[in-house]
Amino acid sequence: MGSASLRFQALGGKGARAMAGLELTMRVPTLGGNEFLKFTDAIAERAEYGAFLVERATGDVGEKGAGSRVGIGLFCVYEDRRTKKDKLAVEAAWFDPDCPDAQREAWSGLLAVAREQNLDALYLKLETISPPEPLEELLRAGGWDRFVVRREHHSVMQARSEGLWSAFTGTTRRQAAFADCVRVQEPVEISLSGVRSTGSALLFRGEGRVNEPPYASCPDLPALVAHIHQNGFAPRAPGTFGGSLVEQIRHQGYVSSPTVSLTSDPKVAAIYATARGKRGRAAVFAIDPSVLGEHAPVWDSFASMRAHHGAWLKMDFDSIVKLVRAFDVQEAGAILEGMYAGLRARKQQYEDTLGLQADARAYIDPSVVQHADSVLKDEEFGSLCTVLEDASPSQDRGFAREAFVATPYGAAFHVALPDLTRAQKEAAGDERRHPGWDTTPFGYIAKTCRDREFFSSGGIPAAAIKEARVVDAAGNLAKTTPNPIPNPRYSGSL
């Protein structure tokens, strides 16, 4: 005898649907016999249904081998008009009890069908899978190989046809309804890589610390400027900075990293240089990114954040910039957090009851709405509400409800969160610590929108520093000091 293997096949024709319906009527006791049978002809006519087979193939006979059926099922495509992500659902299936691997072969094959058709995972009903024990075992184990299996008590199902038999909602209906079912999915691979800067415009870094680490040897500002012109900027920690989103967020949260942060806005650099106006004089250094990029990549935090918020529009980030300019980072982050909290409650209400109040404002604290409305237009507020609500994870997806992990940015933040929390506690008594962010993602999003931060890979060499701009406490330019270190890029241009 040759070796035996399993073969999955999806069938879409009317005859295949009719055949599957008839055979399932006889093989799956929970279908109720004639109760299901009277719908099989109508189901066979509907294109949203399909059938599948699992066969045991023996390689001794013919080119493809002889086949013996060990599984058959009927599946259907349901809609979720709110998420605009259709679902592949198995109405009923039978498998040979002596071939427990047949179920995994079927689920793997159907997930491939879902992936090809851009459908949202695979949904099963324990009561109409015969025998149920292999699926129950997968459910207890949480999955197999790379596949995840979990119970969902509030899956939204909307049929394309009215009045047919449904394992999930009793009879099919166009109106959204809840279903208690099993969800099988492949883990979604997401990239958390950062975006490299390709621009040539000058970048800036503010510095005003004298007589204190790391410039304790510099007694005054001219000495500080001379020291940095001569030595450049050292990274905050040794090692290699890969520029990933997680690494960027950690550095923004005062987790020491092998990088130096820069900004494209000299006004932001002046804020940091003067410690928000506490220092009477400080320096803003102009950095040439083309020179810096000759040594190692430069990473763009704003571009990295935008790349990992796929559903967000330019208008949404512009709205956050408006909030930051009106209220600064901390309060802008609090406004976003307040909007998110209300919209998360709104989403949860929908998932619990399928009912919503029309206006999203009804779910948000009135003081938050008042602050946002004082800055944003109705269109901007509405768009921001939409993306914040979409970013809220569903409880049934196995995410922590308090975690903003429904976007790649949120996932990166969640990974960085333990380090951010530790760094925040360590810096709690440090007056130099900017108070504009905390351990919620929205303060970091607001900070990134304001600071337009860039990160070096390692330190900044002296050759990349073009000049130092001395500013007063208000950030006004007092004088410019060119870098005296010879650099052919700048000869005759300063």
Secondary structure, DSSP 8 states (H G I E B T S, - for coil): ---EEEEEEEE-SHHHHHHHHHHHHHH-GGG-THHHHHHHHHHHT-TTEEEEEEEEEETTSTTT-EEEEEEEEEEEEEB-TTTT--EEEEEEEEE-TT-THHHHHHHHHHHHHHHHTT---EEE-GGGEES-HHHHHHHHHTEETTEEEEEEEEEEEB-SSSS-EETTTEE--SS-EEEEEEEEE---------EE----S-EEEEE---SSTT-TT--SHHHHHHHHHHH-B--SSSS-----HHHHHHHHTT---S--EEES-HHHHHHHHTTTTTSSEEEEEEE-HHHHTTTS-EEEHHHHHHHT-TT--HHHHHHHHHHHHHHHHHHHHHHHHHHHHHHHHHHHHHHHHS---S-GGGGS-HHHHHHHHTTS-HHHHHHHHHHHHHTS--GGGT--TTS--SSHHHHHHHHHHHHHHHHHHHTTT-TTS-TT--SSHHHHHHHHHHH-EEEESS-B-GGGEEEEEEEETT--EEEEEE--S--TTTTTT-
